[in-house]
Amino acid sequence: MPTPRISASSYSNTAPLIWSFLYGANRGKFELILDNAPARSAELLAQNRIDAALVPVIEYQRIRDVLLVPEVCVGARTRVRSVCLVTKGEDLKNVKTVALDISSKTSVALTRIIFREFLGFEPVYKTAQPNLAEMLADSDCALLIGDPALQLSEPPALAGGLNLTVFDLAELWKSFTGCGFVFAMWMANKDKAEIARKIDFAAARDEGLAHLEEIISNYAPEITLPRADFKKYLSENISYSIDDSMQKGLELYFKLAHKNGLCANNSPLRFLDR
């Protein structure tokens, strides 16, 4: 039987979910494809080129016949720190143009929902590479995700001599809905379910969370946060398990995304059974 193929982004917040496949008990058992952009994993899953992928959750409504792996996610109960809107000191209500980081479609849809559904207006959007200085050069606001956003999460946030205001998207969502938020989940194509069932993603997560010190050391050259702060991010800000509030938030997110034309479907949650 061919080696099962799985895909995930290489952002630090995915590291506890993939550590086992790189260094732990699952090393060598699976082929792991890594890319900076979470959207790339969604493309591979949609093309049926892999058996399972850690995918931005909006893609559940866009890719046909996929199942969610239960229990495991990249999410936040309150503050996420690594998904944010950044302005040059302006309040969001004064924003007229937004540059969207193309790396994750879930966060793009969430941004549109926040402006349209909760703030009551629609700015002009443009897509951009995740370079904050360039994004803010011709836009009032930038959506930034992943490790570049994480390093802006603690004041004072500065870029190119500008004083920035940073709005955490999970905090905004929580303030408007009272729910946690799920950004990404493992998913498998329905016809690959038999293969995906053989992968214990929850056990892999638990093994990764038991090796946070090694993970932090691996990312130390790239992420300038103090070690204790980085550990707090991985152990407290990011939630790798879904609670009731987060599942409720996921269902509401899908409902609002469908209502606002951001996905064609609002399919009920269907999980991979064991």
Secondary structure, DSSP 8 states (H G I E B T S, - for coil): ----EEEEE-SGGGHHHHHHHHTSTTTTTSEEEEES-HHHHHHHHHTT-SSEEEEEGGGGGTSTTEEE-SSEEEEESS--SSEEEEESS--GGG--EEEEETT-HHHHHHHHHIIIIII----EEEEE-S-HHHHHHS-SEEEEESHHHHTTSSSS-EETTEE-EEEEHHHHHHHHHS--EEEEEEEEEGGGHHHHTTS-HHHHHHHHHTTHHHHHHHHTTT--S-HHHHHHIIIIISEEE--HHHHHHHHHHHHHHHHTTS-S------B---
